[in-house]
């Protein structure tokens, strides 16, 4: 797991890696955006409650980042094992 060479093992690996990277980037950008908007809303007492919720949601998004990476690595590992089994079946 977490071997950077795996993402280039096959076209399927590269496609899977790219899809997870896109998801990771969307979550990362969303978390940052939620924190910035929450910070702005936190300046005003009338919007501080909403700002607090945006901080919480942004924190959850930041927590998703390592989860996405772990799931991606697990998926690449499974894909590698399928490739090994397919190679053995051809022999």
C-alpha positions as CSV (number, residue, x, y, z in Angstrom):
1,X,0.0,0.0,0.0
2,X,1.0,3.6,-0.5
3,X,3.4,2.7,-3.3
4,X,3.6,5.7,-5.7
5,X,4.5,3.3,-8.6
6,X,1.1,1.5,-8.4
7,X,-0.7,4.4,-10.1
8,X,1.1,3.6,-13.3
9,X,0.8,-0.2,-13.2
10,X,-1.9,-0.3,-15.9
11,X,-4.4,2.0,-17.6
12,X,-7.0,0.8,-15.1
13,X,-4.7,1.9,-12.2
14,X,-4.1,5.3,-13.8
15,X,-7.8,5.9,-14.4
16,X,-8.7,4.9,-10.9
17,X,-5.9,7.0,-9.4
18,X,-7.1,10.0,-11.4
19,X,-10.7,9.6,-10.3
20,X,-9.7,9.5,-6.6
21,X,-7.4,12.5,-7.1
22,X,-10.3,14.5,-8.6
23,X,-12.5,13.6,-5.6
24,X,-9.7,14.4,-3.2
25,X,-9.2,17.8,-4.8
26,X,-12.9,18.6,-4.8
27,X,-13.2,17.7,-1.0
28,X,-10.0,19.7,-0.2
29,X,-11.2,22.8,-2.1
30,X,-14.7,22.6,-0.6
31,X,-13.2,22.3,2.9
32,X,-11.1,25.4,2.4
33,X,-14.0,27.3,0.9
34,X,-16.2,26.4,3.8
35,X,-13.6,27.6,6.3
36,X,-13.2,30.9,4.5
37,X,-16.9,31.6,4.3
38,X,-17.3,30.5,7.9
39,X,-14.6,32.9,8.9
40,X,-16.3,35.8,7.2
41,X,-19.6,34.9,8.7
42,X,-18.0,34.6,12.1
43,X,-17.2,38.3,12.1
44,X,-20.9,39.2,12.5
45,X,-22.9,38.1,15.5
46,X,-26.1,37.6,13.4
47,X,-24.3,35.1,11.1
48,X,-21.9,33.5,13.7
49,X,-24.2,30.5,14.1
50,X,-24.1,29.7,10.4
51,X,-20.4,30.3,10.4
52,X,-20.0,27.8,13.2
53,X,-21.8,25.1,11.2
54,X,-19.6,25.9,8.1
55,X,-16.5,25.3,10.3
56,X,-17.9,22.0,11.4
57,X,-18.8,20.9,7.9
58,X,-15.3,22.0,6.7
59,X,-13.7,20.0,9.4
60,X,-15.6,16.9,8.4
61,X,-14.5,17.5,4.8
62,X,-10.9,17.8,6.0
63,X,-11.4,14.4,7.8
64,X,-12.6,12.9,4.5
65,X,-9.2,13.6,2.9
66,X,-7.2,10.8,4.6
67,X,-10.3,8.5,4.2
68,X,-10.3,9.0,0.4
69,X,-6.6,8.3,0.2
70,X,-7.0,5.1,2.3
71,X,-9.9,3.9,0.2
72,X,-8.0,4.7,-3.0
73,X,-5.0,2.7,-1.9
74,X,-7.2,-0.2,-0.9
75,X,-8.9,-0.1,-4.3
76,X,-5.5,0.0,-6.1
77,X,-4.3,-3.0,-4.0
78,X,-7.4,-5.0,-4.9
79,X,-6.9,-4.1,-8.6
80,X,-3.3,-5.2,-8.4
81,X,-4.3,-8.6,-6.9
82,X,-6.9,-9.0,-9.7
83,X,-4.1,-8.3,-12.3
84,X,-1.9,-10.9,-10.7
85,X,-4.6,-13.5,-10.7
86,X,-5.4,-12.7,-14.3
87,X,-1.8,-13.2,-15.3
88,X,-1.7,-16.5,-13.5
89,X,-4.8,-17.6,-15.3
90,X,-3.2,-16.9,-18.7
91,X,-0.2,-19.1,-17.9
